[in-house]
Amino acid sequence: MLLAALLLARIEFFNDRGEMHSTEEWRGLPVIIAPVFTRCPVACPMITAGLKKALAESNARPGTYRVVLFSFDPRDTPADLHRFREQHRLPIDWTVASAKEPAIHALMDSIGFRYAQTNGGFTHPNMIVGVTADLKPSKVLVGTEYRAADIESMLAGDDWLDRYAGPLVALLIFICLGSAGYLAIRTG
């Protein structure tokens, strides 16, 4: 996957208690990043609920991964983040965070998340991103509902494309070269 070639941007961010942290602190455990914004009327609450449900149904043990709901709205304050946490009854070990605008863009770019501001809100894809323990984005799940098996695969860093890309490219090159050779013999 193209994302696997990128490293998560190293940025400073604040959480819902107003404490400053760095994405470097996420190193060592797989991370699920859910890009959200606290004023979102529909999709972000659905992403949050879908993630809570899938993790509750999964075999993933709390403490073996991190969940970060990261607001890409530069207007969000620690109070807004805390209100979002309370409103959606998020587990205490989940991080609800945001940052200043340049840092938000750096993080969202590093996970391949694109969004646009529209009429006081945002147009954005509904997705969550898995990040490996060494801070490499590894898997994207699109939508607002997720299967427990997909979450477990995300946390394990399983990505069939990363695993098989080399052999698949080699096979494709072999087929192309073989076809070119065959055509050269037939037309020559």
N, C-alpha and C positions, 0 to 999 in steps of 0.2 A: 504494500500500500504506500502511496506517496507520503502520507503523513508519517510513516515510520522513519523516514529519512530526516525528519525535523526533530529538534529538541524543544521541549516546552520552554517558552520564554521565561527567563528569570526576571520576575517583577516583585515589587513590594506591593502589598495589598492590606486592606483593613477588613476586620470581621464585624459581626453584628454586636460585638462588645466594644468596638472602637480600637481594638488592639492591632498593632502593625505586625505583619508577618511577611515571609518571602516564600515564593513557590519552591525555592530550594529545600524548604522544610518538608516538602511532600516526598522527597527522595526516600526510597527504602520500602515503600508499600505501593501497590497499584492504586490508581486514583480514578474515580469516575467524576468527570466534570460535566455539570449540567448548566449550560449558559442560559440565564434567565434574566428578567428584570421585574422588580417588585410591583410595578403598576400594571403589569400585563393582566388583562381581564380574563383570558381564556387559556391560551396554549401553555404558558409557563406553569400555572397551577396544575394543568393536566400532566405535563412532563414530570413535575414533582410527585404527584400522586402515583403515576405509573412507575416511577423509580422506587418509591417507597414500597409499593405492592410487590414488584418483581424481587426486590432484595428480601422482603419478608418471606417470599415463597422459595427463595434460593437456598442452597446449602452453604452460601458464603457466611463465614463466621465474622461477626463484628470484631474489630481490632486487627483484622488481616487485610484491610483495605481502607481507603478514605473516600468520602463523598464530599464534593465541593459544589455547591450551587453558587455560581459566580455571576453577579449582575454586570451586564455590559452597558447599563445606563449610568452615565457619569453623574446624574443627579441623585442617585441613591446614596443615602447616608447610613451610618451604623444604625440609627433609629429605624429607618425604612427596612433594613435587613433584619433587624430584630422583630419588627412587626410581621414580616413575611415568615420568619421562623415560627412565631407564636400562632399565626393564622393557619399555618399548614401543619402544625404539631410535628415539627421535624425532630428527629432523634438528636440527643445532646452531642453525640460524637460527629455529627455532620457539620461541615463548615459552610457558613453563609457569608459571602465576601464580595467585595468590589475594590476598585482602585481609582486613581486619577486617570483621565482620558487617555493619555499616551500609553500608559501601562495596560489599560483595557484593550486597546487596539493590538498591542504587541502579543498579549496572551491569546486573544481571539484569532489573530492571524496564525499563530503557531499551532493552533488546533484545527485550522481550516474552517472557522466559523465566520460567515459573512452576514451582515445585517445592515439595515438602512433605517434612519430615523424618518418617521412619517407622522405628521399631525399630532405631535406630542407623545407618540408611541414608537413602536419599532416593527418593521417587517423582518422576520427572521425564520430560519429553518427550525423545525422541531427535531432536536437531536441531543444525544449525550455522547461524550467522547471518553474512551478508555485510554489511560496513560499508564505505561509500565512503571515499575519501581525505579527505573533509571531515567524517568521523565521523557519517554518517547511516546508520542501519541500512537496508539496501536489499532484501535477499532472504533467505528462510529455506528451507533444505532439510531435510526431515523424513526420518527413518529412520537407518539405520546404514551404508548403502551409497550411494555417490554416483557419478553419471556424470561423466566428465571434462568433457563439454560443459556440464553444469550448473555445475560449479566455474568453468569459464572465463566463463560468463555471470555468475556471482556476482561474480567479480573485475572484470568489465567494468562492473558496476553495472547490468546489463540487468535490467529488470523491466517486463514488458509492461503490467502494471496501471498502474504509474506513468506509462508512456509514453502510454497510451491512455485513462486514466481521464477526463480532461477531455472529449475528444470523445465517449466512451461516455455520460457523464452528460448532455451536451448532446443527444445523440441520444435518450436515454431521456426527457428532458424534452419534446423536440419530439414524440415519439410520444404521450406522455401528453396534452399540450396538444391535439394533433391529434385524438386519440380523444375528449377532452372536447368539443371543438368539434363533431365529427361527431355525438356523442350529443345535444348541445344542438340541433343543426339537425334531427335525426330526431325528437326528442321535442317540439320546440317548434312 
